[in-house]
Amino acid sequence: MTFPILVGGEEVRDERTLLTKVESGLLMNGADSVRFIVIHCSATRCDRDYPVEQLLRDHKARGFRTIGYHFYIRRSGSVTQHRKLLEVGAHIRGLNRCSIGICYKGGLDANGIPADTRTPEQKARLEELLWKLHKVFPHAIVAGHSELTGAREACPCFPCDEYRNLFH
């Protein structure tokens, strides 16, 4: 992500300023608090199953009380919800209080190399979910995890431009 960006109609010049605008508490302060819809991959191989139960175990092992994402999309396209819409997530340090987290199963090819492993079903469900969330959070910016954090690792293993441009 490059600054400045517009957040809720206001220009934000740097990450520090953005973080000072983040709300506190267990719940966000309403729909206007959601500034980002963040797409993640599970960083698991596309040829292996990664059920919700394992995702829960992995997140608990990291110290989370439950799954940190709001939504999880399996390879079949089935979607499960794990956090209430305005419940603070645990998916992107520093921006959890102003974002909704969506994770799709995959992101690594059969050899463990980062790749766009989304199935047609996952692509369709992700687009449907983004349209629904856009109705609730019309000003939220769709972004990939690594775009917002500047992380070197690829997450979600594909450019999110195709979804960011859906609503324009």
C-alpha positions in Angstrom: 0.0 0.0 0.0 1.3 3.4 -0.8 0.4 6.6 1.1 -1.4 8.9 1.0 -4.7 7.0 0.9 -8.3 8.0 1.4 -9.9 6.4 4.4 -13.5 7.4 5.1 -13.2 10.5 2.9 -10.1 11.7 4.8 -6.5 11.7 3.4 -4.1 9.7 5.5 -0.5 10.5 4.9 1.3 7.6 6.6 0.9 4.4 8.5 1.4 6.0 11.9 -1.5 8.4 11.3 -3.7 5.5 10.1 -3.0 3.5 13.2 -3.9 6.4 15.5 -7.4 6.4 13.9 -8.0 2.8 14.9 -10.7 2.3 17.5 -10.3 0.4 20.8 -12.5 -2.3 22.4 -13.7 -5.8 21.5 -16.1 -4.5 18.9 -15.6 -1.9 16.2 -17.6 1.3 16.5 -20.0 0.5 13.7 -19.9 0.0 9.9 -17.9 3.2 9.4 -15.1 1.7 11.4 -14.4 -0.9 8.7 -11.8 0.6 6.5 -10.4 -2.5 4.9 -11.5 -5.9 3.7 -8.4 -8.0 3.8 -7.9 -11.1 1.7 -5.6 -13.8 3.1 -4.5 -17.3 2.0 -4.1 -20.1 4.5 -0.5 -20.8 3.0 -1.4 -24.5 2.7 -0.7 -26.8 -0.2 -3.5 -27.0 -2.7 -3.4 -30.8 -2.8 -3.9 -31.2 0.9 -7.0 -30.7 3.0 -7.1 -27.9 5.7 -10.4 -28.2 7.5 -11.8 -25.6 9.8 -11.0 -27.7 12.8 -7.3 -27.6 11.9 -7.5 -23.9 11.3 -9.0 -23.5 14.7 -6.3 -25.6 16.4 -3.6 -23.6 14.6 -5.0 -20.2 15.6 -5.5 -21.4 19.2 -1.8 -22.6 19.2 -0.9 -19.0 18.3 -2.7 -17.7 21.3 -6.0 -16.6 19.7 -9.2 -17.5 21.5 -10.8 -18.7 18.1 -10.2 -18.4 14.4 -8.8 -14.9 13.6 -10.6 -14.4 10.3 -14.2 -13.4 9.9 -14.7 -15.8 6.9 -12.9 -18.9 5.6 -13.5 -20.2 2.0 -12.7 -23.9 1.4 -11.7 -25.3 -2.0 -15.3 -26.4 -2.6 -16.4 -22.8 -2.3 -18.2 -23.4 1.0 -17.9 -20.4 3.3 -17.8 -20.4 7.1 -18.1 -17.4 9.3 -15.9 -17.3 12.5 -16.2 -13.7 13.8 -19.2 -11.4 13.9 -19.0 -8.6 11.3 -18.1 -5.9 13.8 -16.1 -8.2 16.1 -12.4 -7.3 16.1 -10.4 -10.0 14.2 -7.0 -11.4 14.7 -5.6 -11.5 11.1 -3.6 -8.3 10.5 -1.5 -6.8 13.3 -2.2 -3.1 13.7 -5.4 -3.1 11.5 -7.6 -5.7 13.2 -9.9 -3.0 14.7 -10.8 -1.6 11.3 -10.9 -4.6 9.0 -12.7 -7.7 8.0 -10.5 -10.7 7.3 -11.3 -13.3 4.6 -9.1 -16.3 4.2 -9.2 -18.8 1.3 -7.7 -22.3 1.6 -4.6 -22.6 -0.4 -1.9 -20.3 -1.6 0.8 -22.9 -2.1 1.1 -25.3 -5.1 1.7 -29.1 -4.5 5.5 -28.4 -4.1 4.9 -25.7 -1.4 5.6 -22.7 -3.7 3.4 -19.6 -3.5 0.8 -19.7 -6.3 -2.7 -18.7 -7.2 -4.4 -21.9 -6.2 -8.0 -20.6 -6.1 -10.6 -22.9 -7.5 -13.4 -21.5 -9.7 -15.7 -22.1 -6.7 -13.4 -20.1 -4.4 -13.2 -17.3 -6.9 -17.0 -17.2 -7.3 -17.7 -17.3 -3.5 -15.0 -14.7 -2.8 -16.6 -12.3 -5.3 -20.1 -12.9 -3.9 -18.8 -12.3 -0.4 -17.1 -9.1 -1.4 -20.2 -7.8 -3.0 -22.2 -8.5 0.1 -19.6 -6.9 2.3 -19.4 -3.9 0.0 -23.1 -3.3 0.6 -22.5 -3.1 4.3 -19.1 -1.4 4.2 -19.2 0.7 0.9 -16.1 2.7 1.7 -13.9 -0.2 2.7 -10.8 -0.9 0.6 -10.2 -4.4 -0.6 -6.5 -5.3 -0.2 -4.3 -8.3 0.2 -2.6 -9.0 3.5 0.9 -8.4 2.3 -0.2 -5.1 0.5 -1.2 -3.6 3.9 1.7 -4.9 5.9 4.5 -4.6 3.4 5.4 -8.2 4.2 7.8 -10.0 1.8 5.9 -13.2 1.8 3.1 -13.5 -0.7 -0.3 -13.4 0.9 -2.8 -14.0 -0.7 -0.6 -15.2 -3.5 -2.4 -13.3 -6.2 -2.9 -9.6 -7.0 -6.1 -8.3 -5.4 -6.7 -5.6 -8.1 -9.4 -7.8 -9.7 -11.5 -7.5 -6.6 -10.5 -3.9 -5.6 -11.8 -2.8 -9.0 -15.1 -4.6 -8.7 -17.0 -1.7 -7.2 -15.8 1.1 -9.5 
